[in-house]
Amino acid sequence: MSIEQDARDDTGVVLAFERPPIRTSVVVQRDRPAVFNTFVRTIDRWWPLRPFSMGQDAVASVTFERRVGGRVYETWHDGTQREWGILLDWEPPERFVMTWNVTGVPTEVELRFIQEASDRTRVDLEHRGWERLNEEQLREDCALPGGYRGGSFQRGWQIILGRFVEAAEAGAPGTGEEM
């Protein structure tokens, strides 16, 4: 069944998505394996923990368990762990899909790493599953004020991916070719 079929009403009219996915892309001037590895292996070095984490200044590390069923979580200096999500699909260095548990009701984040040239990779992010949240949850502030309805998730992902591009293009250590 196609997406269009899913979005049709009983009369066959295609309906607009009320809660469309958030989509954004960035281009990194590095090869795909290095870009993928920068994202998953050095996330706690480039991710803007303030304000985009649960513990902010208390966060000591972020762990990305690189396998289907693996967790992505932050560990605080006192040992407390807070889960960001679970990996649903793992295809290095091409893509991964994970739940995003930070929204209260889990949504889903997919990142695709597309090699455009030998030294250029496009990273496409899609954050979907907003239909699982009620109106109150869609308006709740996240790391930025305004919630999904106010565009804070779109702005947040743009900030996060901007920091990621800086780190990937700088050649963050620990981004070897192994996955």
PyMOL commands that set and color helices and strands:
alter all, ss='L'
color gray80, all
select helices_A, chain A and resi 3-6+32-41+43-46+56-58+101-103+130-132+135-139+152-170
alter helices_A, ss='H'
color red, helices_A
select strands_A, chain A and resi 22-28+59-64+71-76+81-91+95-100+107-117+120-128
alter strands_A, ss='S'
color yellow, strands_A
deselect
rebuild
show_as cartoon
